[in-house]
Amino acid sequence: MKINKNIKLSKFTSYKIGGPADYLTIVETEAELIDAIKFASKKNIPWVVLGKGSNVLVSDNGFSGLTIINKLCSFKILEDKLTIGSGYSLVAMVNKLARDGFSGFEGLCGIPGTVGAAIVGSAGAWGYEISDNLISIRVYDIKNKKVKNIKKNKIKFEYRKSNLENIIILSANFNLQKNDIEKIQEKIKLFIKKRIEKQPIGFSCGSFFKNPEGYSAGELIDKCGLKGLKIGGAIVSEKHGNFIINSDGAKAKDIIDISKIIKNKVKKEFKIVLEEEIKYIGF
Ligand code: EPU
């Protein structure tokens, strides 16, 4: 395990924002990940695990502790079951399965981030949920310092959240169904097309806020006339109100400032308090 010091976290986030991590390590095996946590415990410093850094906003001051970059990327198909490392890219997983003729994951194809993060955050799109084909996960239990398996029926999946706390997902098991490769590819193409039509490209963390029950965050922000609002290097996308883009070297502070304006305006206009879908690190 190689521990690096004073590494800029902007290199590891889809926002391309974030100050330095005091310590940073890239782990490729379960043993390395567990060693990294032990290193932090010994030093008595906080630690955080980042996958692809696509659903986080890291402070301009960085993270004073150990940042663990999860590259647990094993991939093994045995008959109709897949065992996959938690650091595997979700997009890469969906595409690889599609090429091998396995269906049931098509709608997840444009969701950024890793498989582990998708499970913890109960990711989904277009009626597909990461939990649909899940059988179980292998995790490191932080409190008891033990590796254990958790079956799907012991996990509570809700809209964009799960009850998975105090654990780090190491790998996941999924059921696979064979289907016609061309049909799968066609579905994926359609979902990608829809995504391109509705969602902007550029440095972002995807949807910034969760959809409040019965509402669309993007629509509420749009109705407040906030699209195109620019603070520093951050802008509310003209294409989709729930995307705050780093368009021009934005600082985390710009994103925070713009998100505060959005929250205040939506609260004032609709009496609805928007809740962040993204996670804050180092604040
Ligand atoms: N809308 C507007 N103005 C906007 C944006 C949206 O009026 O600026 C309207 C749309 O016309 C539509 C409704 O709001 O009637 C919902 O918008 P959309 O279909 O784009 O879906 P969404 O609810 O904003 C959710 C997920 C996305 C996921 C899509 C597709 C959340 C917070 N967002 O978006 O997930 O891709 O559905 O399933 O749950 C993500 O989580 O990062 C993400 C991108």
Boltz pocket constraint, residues with backbone or C-beta under 6 A from the ligand:
constraints:
  - pocket:
      binder: B
      contacts: [[A, 124], [A, 125], [A, 126], [A, 127], [A, 160], [A, 198], [A, 205], [A, 206], [A, 207], [A, 208], [A, 209], [A, 210], [A, 211], [A, 215], [A, 216], [A, 217], [A, 218], [A, 219], [A, 222], [A, 237], [A, 238], [A, 239], [A, 240], [A, 241], [A, 242], [A, 277]]
      max_distance: 6.0
